[in-house]
């Protein structure tokens, strides 16, 4: 086996899955509250993509013998980011919503980067690397959207 790698891998994957679920919920809130249909579509698409990625991580947790989380965090930085998002969307200001979504994206990207530096099972690392590609694309898309709004 992998010594502690298996346990480390499950814990890391659980944290990333919970963070992704928070991201899905944040994107859905953003889609419901954005005024521009362009933003609504982007946010819905990103929520669907994050949902798909979370399911891949859940499958890997099961492979390693763990019990994957089905919902997001109740406390913690990710949840706080999306509470901030909830406050921003209440005002229905697309620029504020995009800013909060970007903050959540920055946090999510950092979580994945930290996970890739952890001591984990090689197959789990490969699943995380694939998920990270999706996370990075979403992050860059929102960053570019934000820059476009301030241009």
MINUBA-249551 format. One record per residue (C-alpha): x, y, z; residue number from 1. Coordinates in nm, 2 decimals. Example, Ala and Ser with C-alpha at 12.3 -4.5 7.8 and 13.67 -1.06 7.14 Angstrom:
BEGIN
1.23, -0.45, 0.78, 1
1.37, -0.11, 0.71, 2
END
This chain:
BEGIN
0.00, 0.00, 0.00, 1
0.11, 0.36, 0.04, 2
0.17, 0.39, 0.41, 3
-0.02, 0.70, 0.51, 4
-0.06, 0.81, 0.15, 5
-0.40, 0.65, 0.13, 6
-0.53, 0.83, 0.43, 7
-0.37, 1.15, 0.33, 8
-0.52, 1.11, -0.02, 9
-0.88, 1.05, 0.12, 10
-0.86, 1.35, 0.35, 11
-0.72, 1.57, 0.07, 12
-0.98, 1.45, -0.18, 13
-1.26, 1.51, 0.08, 14
-1.14, 1.87, 0.14, 15
-1.13, 1.94, -0.23, 16
-1.47, 1.78, -0.29, 17
-1.63, 1.99, -0.01, 18
-1.46, 2.30, -0.16, 19
-1.59, 2.22, -0.51, 20
-1.94, 2.17, -0.37, 21
-1.92, 2.52, -0.21, 22
-1.81, 2.65, -0.55, 23
-2.11, 2.48, -0.72, 24
-2.35, 2.64, -0.47, 25
-2.18, 2.98, -0.51, 26
-2.21, 2.96, -0.89, 27
-2.57, 2.87, -0.87, 28
-2.64, 3.16, -0.63, 29
-2.45, 3.39, -0.87, 30
-2.65, 3.26, -1.17, 31
-2.98, 3.32, -0.99, 32
-2.89, 3.67, -0.90, 33
-2.69, 3.80, -1.19, 34
-2.88, 4.05, -1.41, 35
-2.69, 3.98, -1.74, 36
-2.79, 3.66, -1.92, 37
-2.43, 3.62, -2.03, 38
-2.32, 3.60, -1.67, 39
-2.61, 3.37, -1.58, 40
-2.51, 3.13, -1.86, 41
-2.14, 3.13, -1.76, 42
-2.22, 3.08, -1.39, 43
-2.46, 2.79, -1.47, 44
-2.20, 2.62, -1.70, 45
-1.93, 2.66, -1.44, 46
-2.16, 2.51, -1.17, 47
-2.23, 2.21, -1.39, 48
-1.86, 2.17, -1.47, 49
-1.77, 2.19, -1.10, 50
-2.04, 1.93, -1.02, 51
-1.88, 1.69, -1.28, 52
-1.53, 1.74, -1.13, 53
-1.66, 1.68, -0.77, 54
-1.81, 1.36, -0.89, 55
-1.47, 1.25, -1.03, 56
-1.32, 1.32, -0.69, 57
-1.60, 1.13, -0.51, 58
-1.53, 0.83, -0.73, 59
-1.16, 0.84, -0.63, 60
-1.25, 0.87, -0.26, 61
-1.47, 0.55, -0.30, 62
-1.18, 0.37, -0.48, 63
-0.96, 0.45, -0.18, 64
-1.22, 0.31, 0.06, 65
-1.34, 0.65, 0.19, 66
-1.69, 0.79, 0.22, 67
-1.72, 1.10, -0.01, 68
-1.89, 1.41, 0.12, 69
-2.23, 1.50, -0.04, 70
-2.25, 1.86, 0.07, 71
-2.03, 2.17, 0.12, 72
-1.87, 2.30, 0.43, 73
-2.06, 2.46, 0.71, 74
-1.77, 2.66, 0.83, 75
-1.44, 2.76, 0.69, 76
-1.29, 2.99, 0.43, 77
-1.47, 2.86, 0.13, 78
-1.81, 2.88, 0.29, 79
-1.72, 3.24, 0.41, 80
-1.63, 3.33, 0.05, 81
-1.97, 3.22, -0.07, 82
-2.15, 3.39, 0.22, 83
-1.97, 3.70, 0.10, 84
-2.10, 3.61, -0.25, 85
-2.45, 3.58, -0.11, 86
-2.43, 3.93, 0.04, 87
-2.30, 4.06, -0.30, 88
-2.57, 3.90, -0.50, 89
-2.84, 4.04, -0.28, 90
-2.76, 4.38, -0.44, 91
-2.78, 4.22, -0.79, 92
-2.48, 4.41, -0.90, 93
-2.30, 4.20, -1.17, 94
-1.96, 4.36, -1.11, 95
-1.99, 4.28, -0.73, 96
-2.10, 3.93, -0.81, 97
-1.81, 3.87, -1.05, 98
-1.57, 4.01, -0.79, 99
-1.69, 3.77, -0.52, 100
-1.69, 3.47, -0.76, 101
-1.33, 3.56, -0.84, 102
-1.24, 3.56, -0.48, 103
-1.39, 3.21, -0.44, 104
-1.20, 3.10, -0.75, 105
-0.87, 3.23, -0.61, 106
-0.93, 3.03, -0.29, 107
-1.03, 2.71, -0.48, 108
-0.72, 2.73, -0.70, 109
-0.50, 2.77, -0.40, 110
-0.66, 2.46, -0.23, 111
-0.58, 2.25, -0.54, 112
-0.23, 2.38, -0.57, 113
-0.16, 2.29, -0.21, 114
-0.31, 1.94, -0.26, 115
-0.08, 1.89, -0.56, 116
0.21, 1.95, -0.32, 117
0.09, 1.70, -0.06, 118
0.22, 1.35, -0.02, 119
-0.06, 1.15, -0.18, 120
-0.13, 0.83, -0.37, 121
-0.01, 0.86, -0.74, 122
-0.35, 0.77, -0.89, 123
-0.53, 1.02, -0.66, 124
-0.27, 1.29, -0.77, 125
-0.36, 1.22, -1.13, 126
-0.73, 1.26, -1.06, 127
-0.65, 1.59, -0.87, 128
-0.43, 1.71, -1.16, 129
-0.72, 1.66, -1.41, 130
-0.96, 1.84, -1.17, 131
-0.71, 2.12, -1.13, 132
-0.70, 2.18, -1.51, 133
-1.08, 2.24, -1.49, 134
-1.04, 2.46, -1.18, 135
-0.77, 2.67, -1.35, 136
-0.97, 2.72, -1.66, 137
-1.27, 2.84, -1.45, 138
-1.04, 3.06, -1.25, 139
-0.89, 3.22, -1.56, 140
-1.23, 3.27, -1.72, 141
-1.36, 3.46, -1.42, 142
-1.04, 3.66, -1.39, 143
-1.07, 3.76, -1.76, 144
-1.44, 3.84, -1.71, 145
-1.35, 4.07, -1.42, 146
-1.08, 4.24, -1.62, 147
-1.33, 4.29, -1.90, 148
-1.57, 4.46, -1.66, 149
-1.31, 4.70, -1.53, 150
-1.18, 4.79, -1.88, 151
END
